[in-house]
Amino acid sequence: MHTPRPSRSLLLAVLALSLLASLAPTRATPDEALEQAMGQMSQSLKVLEKGIEAGTAAAALEELARFEQAVIAAKAQVPPSAAGVDE
């Protein structure tokens, strides 16, 4: 039995939407935003560690998009410990 694979355009659409969502303003403080992003990355990795099979490919793709969004959000933050570091 042939299981349909997500199309390339679907993948690009999901990634584009995740990028747009990551650029949306957040109401969390910088510390909270970084903590939330790191928590989402951890949660996504736990889901993705279980492996990807034909039946879970679409859900894995969505989880990967959430992980990517969290990475982008985390990179935009400055941890509190960095405030005291000289450049």
N, CA, C and O atoms as CSV, one atom per row, in Angstrom:
chain,resi,resn,atom,element,x,y,z
A,1,MET,N,N,0.847,-1.189,0.000
A,1,MET,CA,C,0.000,0.000,0.000
A,1,MET,C,C,0.886,1.243,0.000
A,1,MET,O,O,1.851,1.331,0.758
A,2,HIS,N,N,0.553,2.171,-0.835
A,2,HIS,CA,C,1.332,3.397,-0.977
A,2,HIS,C,C,0.798,4.457,-0.012
A,2,HIS,O,O,-0.390,4.781,-0.017
A,3,THR,N,N,1.696,4.986,0.812
A,3,THR,CA,C,1.332,6.063,1.730
A,3,THR,C,C,1.777,7.379,1.114
A,3,THR,O,O,2.955,7.530,0.790
A,4,PRO,N,N,0.867,8.339,0.940
A,4,PRO,CA,C,1.252,9.607,0.318
A,4,PRO,C,C,2.244,10.368,1.195
A,4,PRO,O,O,2.117,10.403,2.419
A,5,ARG,N,N,3.222,10.969,0.547
A,5,ARG,CA,C,4.203,11.774,1.254
A,5,ARG,C,C,3.796,13.237,1.166
A,5,ARG,O,O,3.198,13.658,0.175
A,6,PRO,N,N,4.120,14.026,2.210
A,6,PRO,CA,C,3.805,15.456,2.138
A,6,PRO,C,C,4.541,16.085,0.955
A,6,PRO,O,O,5.707,15.781,0.707
A,7,SER,N,N,3.870,16.938,0.250
A,7,SER,CA,C,4.479,17.557,-0.921
A,7,SER,C,C,5.469,18.628,-0.497
A,7,SER,O,O,5.425,19.128,0.627
A,8,ARG,N,N,6.353,18.968,-1.405
A,8,ARG,CA,C,7.364,19.989,-1.135
A,8,ARG,C,C,6.703,21.338,-0.866
A,8,ARG,O,O,7.165,22.097,-0.013
A,9,SER,N,N,5.619,21.641,-1.595
A,9,SER,CA,C,4.936,22.922,-1.390
A,9,SER,C,C,4.296,22.977,-0.006
A,9,SER,O,O,4.251,24.040,0.614
A,10,LEU,N,N,3.794,21.825,0.488
A,10,LEU,CA,C,3.243,21.785,1.841
A,10,LEU,C,C,4.340,22.052,2.857
A,10,LEU,O,O,4.136,22.801,3.812
A,11,LEU,N,N,5.497,21.446,2.657
A,11,LEU,CA,C,6.629,21.660,3.551
A,11,LEU,C,C,7.029,23.127,3.569
A,11,LEU,O,O,7.242,23.699,4.638
A,12,LEU,N,N,7.131,23.734,2.407
A,12,LEU,CA,C,7.499,25.143,2.331
A,12,LEU,C,C,6.443,26.030,2.980
A,12,LEU,O,O,6.780,27.018,3.632
A,13,ALA,N,N,5.177,25.688,2.808
A,13,ALA,CA,C,4.103,26.478,3.419
A,13,ALA,C,C,4.167,26.397,4.931
A,13,ALA,O,O,4.012,27.409,5.613
A,14,VAL,N,N,4.396,25.199,5.465
A,14,VAL,CA,C,4.486,25.030,6.924
A,14,VAL,C,C,5.674,25.811,7.470
A,14,VAL,O,O,5.556,26.488,8.490
A,15,LEU,N,N,6.816,25.720,6.796
A,15,LEU,CA,C,7.995,26.448,7.257
A,15,LEU,C,C,7.799,27.961,7.166
A,15,LEU,O,O,8.240,28.695,8.050
A,16,ALA,N,N,7.145,28.429,6.112
A,16,ALA,CA,C,6.884,29.864,5.979
A,16,ALA,C,C,5.950,30.356,7.075
A,16,ALA,O,O,6.165,31.420,7.656
A,17,LEU,N,N,4.918,29.576,7.351
A,17,LEU,CA,C,3.991,29.969,8.420
A,17,LEU,C,C,4.670,29.971,9.775
A,17,LEU,O,O,4.407,30.844,10.601
A,18,SER,N,N,5.541,29.003,10.010
A,18,SER,CA,C,6.234,28.968,11.294
A,18,SER,C,C,7.170,30.159,11.435
A,18,SER,O,O,7.309,30.717,12.524
A,19,LEU,N,N,7.812,30.551,10.342
A,19,LEU,CA,C,8.674,31.717,10.391
A,19,LEU,C,C,7.867,32.977,10.665
A,19,LEU,O,O,8.270,33.799,11.488
A,20,LEU,N,N,6.737,33.145,9.991
A,20,LEU,CA,C,5.884,34.312,10.233
A,20,LEU,C,C,5.375,34.343,11.670
A,20,LEU,O,O,5.322,35.403,12.294
A,21,ALA,N,N,5.005,33.188,12.186
A,21,ALA,CA,C,4.515,33.126,13.567
A,21,ALA,C,C,5.620,33.491,14.551
A,21,ALA,O,O,5.354,34.110,15.581
A,22,SER,N,N,6.853,33.113,14.243
A,22,SER,CA,C,7.954,33.418,15.155
A,22,SER,C,C,8.276,34.911,15.163
A,22,SER,O,O,8.857,35.411,16.126
A,23,LEU,N,N,7.913,35.614,14.117
A,23,LEU,CA,C,8.172,37.047,14.048
A,23,LEU,C,C,7.070,37.876,14.700
A,23,LEU,O,O,7.217,39.086,14.871
A,24,ALA,N,N,5.974,37.230,15.061
A,24,ALA,CA,C,4.867,37.938,15.702
A,24,ALA,C,C,5.307,38.417,17.088
A,24,ALA,O,O,6.051,37.718,17.776
A,25,PRO,N,N,4.855,39.595,17.498
A,25,PRO,CA,C,5.255,40.107,18.810
A,25,PRO,C,C,4.714,39.222,19.937
A,25,PRO,O,O,3.604,38.694,19.865
A,26,THR,N,N,5.528,39.082,20.965
A,26,THR,CA,C,5.115,38.305,22.129
A,26,THR,C,C,4.947,39.239,23.321
A,26,THR,O,O,5.555,40.308,23.373
A,27,ARG,N,N,4.131,38.835,24.262
A,27,ARG,CA,C,3.896,39.647,25.458
A,27,ARG,C,C,4.740,39.170,26.630
A,27,ARG,O,O,4.707,39.780,27.699
A,28,ALA,N,N,5.484,38.108,26.453
A,28,ALA,CA,C,6.312,37.582,27.522
A,28,ALA,C,C,7.559,38.445,27.685
A,28,ALA,O,O,8.028,39.064,26.731
A,29,THR,N,N,8.088,38.477,28.906
A,29,THR,CA,C,9.354,39.172,29.124
A,29,THR,C,C,10.443,38.408,28.389
A,29,THR,O,O,10.249,37.242,28.047
A,30,PRO,N,N,11.589,39.044,28.137
A,30,PRO,CA,C,12.664,38.335,27.437
A,30,PRO,C,C,13.068,37.026,28.130
A,30,PRO,O,O,13.324,36.022,27.465
A,31,ASP,N,N,13.123,37.042,29.463
A,31,ASP,CA,C,13.480,35.819,30.197
A,31,ASP,C,C,12.439,34.734,29.975
A,31,ASP,O,O,12.784,33.574,29.748
A,32,GLU,N,N,11.171,35.105,30.040
A,32,GLU,CA,C,10.090,34.134,29.847
A,32,GLU,C,C,10.065,33.626,28.414
A,32,GLU,O,O,9.827,32.442,28.178
A,33,ALA,N,N,10.308,34.512,27.459
A,33,ALA,CA,C,10.295,34.121,26.055
A,33,ALA,C,C,11.408,33.116,25.771
A,33,ALA,O,O,11.199,32.140,25.050
A,34,LEU,N,N,12.585,33.355,26.335
A,34,LEU,CA,C,13.698,32.425,26.137
A,34,LEU,C,C,13.393,31.089,26.799
A,34,LEU,O,O,13.646,30.034,26.217
A,35,GLU,N,N,12.860,31.129,27.993
A,35,GLU,CA,C,12.507,29.896,28.701
A,35,GLU,C,C,11.435,29.114,27.941
A,35,GLU,O,O,11.517,27.890,27.841
A,36,GLN,N,N,10.444,29.802,27.412
A,36,GLN,CA,C,9.394,29.131,26.638
A,36,GLN,C,C,9.965,28.509,25.365
A,36,GLN,O,O,9.611,27.385,25.008
A,37,ALA,N,N,10.841,29.234,24.686
A,37,ALA,CA,C,11.439,28.725,23.454
A,37,ALA,C,C,12.294,27.490,23.743
A,37,ALA,O,O,12.226,26.502,23.012
A,38,MET,N,N,13.084,27.546,24.790
A,38,MET,CA,C,13.920,26.399,25.144
A,38,MET,C,C,13.057,25.201,25.549
A,38,MET,O,O,13.380,24.060,25.220
A,39,GLY,N,N,11.970,25.463,26.258
A,39,GLY,CA,C,11.046,24.394,26.630
A,39,GLY,C,C,10.398,23.755,25.413
A,39,GLY,O,O,10.247,22.535,25.358
A,40,GLN,N,N,10.013,24.570,24.436
A,40,GLN,CA,C,9.409,24.038,23.218
A,40,GLN,C,C,10.413,23.200,22.438
A,40,GLN,O,O,10.063,22.148,21.904
A,41,MET,N,N,11.655,23.660,22.370
A,41,MET,CA,C,12.679,22.878,21.669
A,41,MET,C,C,12.870,21.521,22.348
A,41,MET,O,O,12.969,20.493,21.678
A,42,SER,N,N,12.922,21.526,23.664
A,42,SER,CA,C,13.087,20.274,24.412
A,42,SER,C,C,11.919,19.333,24.164
A,42,SER,O,O,12.115,18.142,23.922
A,43,GLN,N,N,10.708,19.866,24.223
A,43,GLN,CA,C,9.509,19.057,23.994
A,43,GLN,C,C,9.490,18.499,22.571
A,43,GLN,O,O,9.158,17.331,22.366
A,44,SER,N,N,9.839,19.316,21.603
A,44,SER,CA,C,9.852,18.866,20.213
A,44,SER,C,C,10.882,17.764,19.988
A,44,SER,O,O,10.619,16.796,19.275
A,45,LEU,N,N,12.053,17.917,20.600
A,45,LEU,CA,C,13.077,16.885,20.449
A,45,LEU,C,C,12.619,15.558,21.036
A,45,LEU,O,O,12.891,14.500,20.469
A,46,LYS,N,N,11.928,15.610,22.167
A,46,LYS,CA,C,11.420,14.376,22.771
A,46,LYS,C,C,10.441,13.676,21.834
A,46,LYS,O,O,10.446,12.449,21.730
A,47,VAL,N,N,9.608,14.448,21.157
A,47,VAL,CA,C,8.646,13.871,20.214
A,47,VAL,C,C,9.379,13.297,19.005
A,47,VAL,O,O,9.079,12.187,18.562
A,48,LEU,N,N,10.341,14.054,18.470
A,48,LEU,CA,C,11.047,13.633,17.263
A,48,LEU,C,C,12.005,12.473,17.513
A,48,LEU,O,O,12.310,11.716,16.592
A,49,GLU,N,N,12.484,12.322,18.756
A,49,GLU,CA,C,13.378,11.216,19.101
A,49,GLU,C,C,12.712,9.862,18.932
A,49,GLU,O,O,13.394,8.852,18.760
A,50,LYS,N,N,11.413,9.831,18.978
A,50,LYS,CA,C,10.676,8.568,18.874
A,50,LYS,C,C,10.729,7.996,17.468
A,50,LYS,O,O,10.353,6.843,17.256
A,51,GLY,N,N,11.183,8.769,16.523
A,51,GLY,CA,C,11.308,8.293,15.148
A,51,GLY,C,C,10.145,8.743,14.287
A,51,GLY,O,O,9.092,9.149,14.778
A,52,ILE,N,N,10.372,8.658,12.997
A,52,ILE,CA,C,9.369,9.075,12.023
A,52,ILE,C,C,9.060,7.882,11.131
A,52,ILE,O,O,9.962,7.275,10.553
A,53,GLU,N,N,7.806,7.561,11.028
A,53,GLU,CA,C,7.344,6.484,10.169
A,53,GLU,C,C,6.333,7.070,9.194
A,53,GLU,O,O,5.958,8.238,9.301
A,54,ALA,N,N,5.905,6.270,8.263
A,54,ALA,CA,C,4.966,6.751,7.245
A,54,ALA,C,C,3.710,7.338,7.883
A,54,ALA,O,O,3.201,8.359,7.420
A,55,GLY,N,N,3.211,6.710,8.929
A,55,GLY,CA,C,1.983,7.175,9.561
A,55,GLY,C,C,2.152,8.413,10.415
A,55,GLY,O,O,1.171,9.082,10.740
A,56,THR,N,N,3.396,8.730,10.786
A,56,THR,CA,C,3.633,9.883,11.659
A,56,THR,C,C,4.365,11.016,10.946
A,56,THR,O,O,4.762,11.994,11.579
A,57,ALA,N,N,4.542,10.889,9.639
A,57,ALA,CA,C,5.326,11.880,8.889
A,57,ALA,C,C,4.716,13.280,8.961
A,57,ALA,O,O,5.444,14.255,9.152
A,58,ALA,N,N,3.416,13.395,8.815
A,58,ALA,CA,C,2.776,14.720,8.841
A,58,ALA,C,C,2.905,15.356,10.220
A,58,ALA,O,O,3.202,16.546,10.331
A,59,ALA,N,N,2.684,14.569,11.270
A,59,ALA,CA,C,2.811,15.095,12.631
A,59,ALA,C,C,4.262,15.475,12.928
A,59,ALA,O,O,4.520,16.471,13.604
A,60,ALA,N,N,5.207,14.682,12.423
A,60,ALA,CA,C,6.623,14.987,12.627
A,60,ALA,C,C,6.998,16.279,11.913
A,60,ALA,O,O,7.788,17.068,12.433
A,61,LEU,N,N,6.447,16.498,10.744
A,61,LEU,CA,C,6.714,17.725,10.003
A,61,LEU,C,C,6.199,18.936,10.779
A,61,LEU,O,O,6.874,19.963,10.843
A,62,GLU,N,N,5.037,18.824,11.355
A,62,GLU,CA,C,4.488,19.911,12.176
A,62,GLU,C,C,5.354,20.143,13.412
A,62,GLU,O,O,5.591,21.284,13.807
A,63,GLU,N,N,5.822,19.055,14.019
A,63,GLU,CA,C,6.678,19.176,15.207
A,63,GLU,C,C,8.006,19.824,14.839
A,63,GLU,O,O,8.543,20.626,15.603
A,64,LEU,N,N,8.527,19.482,13.685
A,64,LEU,CA,C,9.767,20.086,13.210
A,64,LEU,C,C,9.584,21.583,12.981
A,64,LEU,O,O,10.489,22.369,13.262
A,65,ALA,N,N,8.431,21.977,12.478
A,65,ALA,CA,C,8.138,23.401,12.283
A,65,ALA,C,C,8.061,24.121,13.631
A,65,ALA,O,O,8.533,25.251,13.755
A,66,ARG,N,N,7.467,23.471,14.648
A,66,ARG,CA,C,7.432,24.072,15.992
A,66,ARG,C,C,8.840,24.211,16.553
A,66,ARG,O,O,9.163,25.216,17.185
A,67,PHE,N,N,9.680,23.201,16.322
A,67,PHE,CA,C,11.067,23.255,16.788
A,67,PHE,C,C,11.799,24.419,16.122
A,67,PHE,O,O,12.499,25.184,16.785
A,68,GLU,N,N,11.630,24.545,14.812
A,68,GLU,CA,C,12.291,25.623,14.080
A,68,GLU,C,C,11.824,26.995,14.579
A,68,GLU,O,O,12.627,27.917,14.724
A,69,GLN,N,N,10.540,27.116,14.834
A,69,GLN,CA,C,9.995,28.377,15.345
A,69,GLN,C,C,10.612,28.705,16.703
A,69,GLN,O,O,10.943,29.860,16.970
A,70,ALA,N,N,10.766,27.702,17.557
A,70,ALA,CA,C,11.358,27.914,18.880
A,70,ALA,C,C,12.827,28.309,18.764
A,70,ALA,O,O,13.299,29.156,19.523
A,71,VAL,N,N,13.546,27.714,17.833
A,71,VAL,CA,C,14.958,28.070,17.629
A,71,VAL,C,C,15.078,29.529,17.214
A,71,VAL,O,O,15.917,30.262,17.738
A,72,ILE,N,N,14.249,29.944,16.282
A,72,ILE,CA,C,14.285,31.335,15.815
A,72,ILE,C,C,13.931,32.287,16.957
A,72,ILE,O,O,14.561,33.333,17.112
A,73,ALA,N,N,12.930,31.930,17.751
A,73,ALA,CA,C,12.538,32.774,18.884
A,73,ALA,C,C,13.662,32.850,19.913
A,73,ALA,O,O,13.925,33.922,20.458
A,74,ALA,N,N,14.326,31.733,20.185
A,74,ALA,CA,C,15.409,31.715,21.171
A,74,ALA,C,C,16.596,32.544,20.696
A,74,ALA,O,O,17.231,33.237,21.491
A,75,LYS,N,N,16.894,32.474,19.410
A,75,LYS,CA,C,18.027,33.233,18.879
A,75,LYS,C,C,17.795,34.739,18.959
A,75,LYS,O,O,18.751,35.514,18.972
A,76,ALA,N,N,16.544,35.153,19.010
A,76,ALA,CA,C,16.223,36.581,19.078
A,76,ALA,C,C,16.330,37.122,20.504
A,76,ALA,O,O,16.252,38.333,20.709
A,77,GLN,N,N,16.506,36.247,21.483
A,77,GLN,CA,C,16.548,36.659,22.888
A,77,GLN,C,C,17.987,36.761,23.389
A,77,GLN,O,O,18.905,36.168,22.821
A,78,VAL,N,N,18.159,37.522,24.459
A,78,VAL,CA,C,19.454,37.636,25.134
A,78,VAL,C,C,19.264,37.112,26.551
A,78,VAL,O,O,18.436,37.638,27.295
A,79,PRO,N,N,20.016,36.084,26.937
A,79,PRO,CA,C,19.856,35.556,28.289
A,79,PRO,C,C,20.304,36.583,29.331
A,79,PRO,O,O,21.195,37.388,29.062
A,80,PRO,N,N,19.692,36.557,30.518
A,80,PRO,CA,C,20.043,37.546,31.548
A,80,PRO,C,C,21.529,37.506,31.921
A,80,PRO,O,O,22.108,38.540,32.254
A,81,SER,N,N,22.140,36.337,31.870
A,81,SER,CA,C,23.546,36.234,32.227
A,81,SER,C,C,24.448,36.980,31.247
A,81,SER,O,O,25.578,37.322,31.597
A,82,ALA,N,N,23.979,37.235,30.041
A,82,ALA,CA,C,24.782,37.933,29.035
A,82,ALA,C,C,24.814,39.435,29.279
A,82,ALA,O,O,25.658,40.127,28.708
A,83,ALA,N,N,23.927,39.952,30.105
A,83,ALA,CA,C,23.878,41.402,30.344
A,83,ALA,C,C,25.172,41.900,30.983
A,83,ALA,O,O,25.580,43.033,30.727
A,84,GLY,N,N,25.817,41.092,31.799
A,84,GLY,CA,C,27.025,41.521,32.474
A,84,GLY,C,C,28.308,41.223,31.727
A,84,GLY,O,O,29.396,41.479,32.242
A,85,VAL,N,N,28.200,40.686,30.524
A,85,VAL,CA,C,29.394,40.327,29.751
A,85,VAL,C,C,29.817,41.495,28.886
A,85,VAL,O,O,29.006,42.064,28.155
A,86,ASP,N,N,31.099,41.856,28.972
A,86,ASP,CA,C,31.634,42.936,28.139
A,86,ASP,C,C,31.777,42.432,26.711
A,86,ASP,O,O,32.116,41.273,26.472
A,87,GLU,N,N,31.510,43.329,25.769
A,87,GLU,CA,C,31.621,42.943,24.353
A,87,GLU,C,C,32.980,43.189,23.821
A,87,GLU,O,O,33.242,42.920,22.648
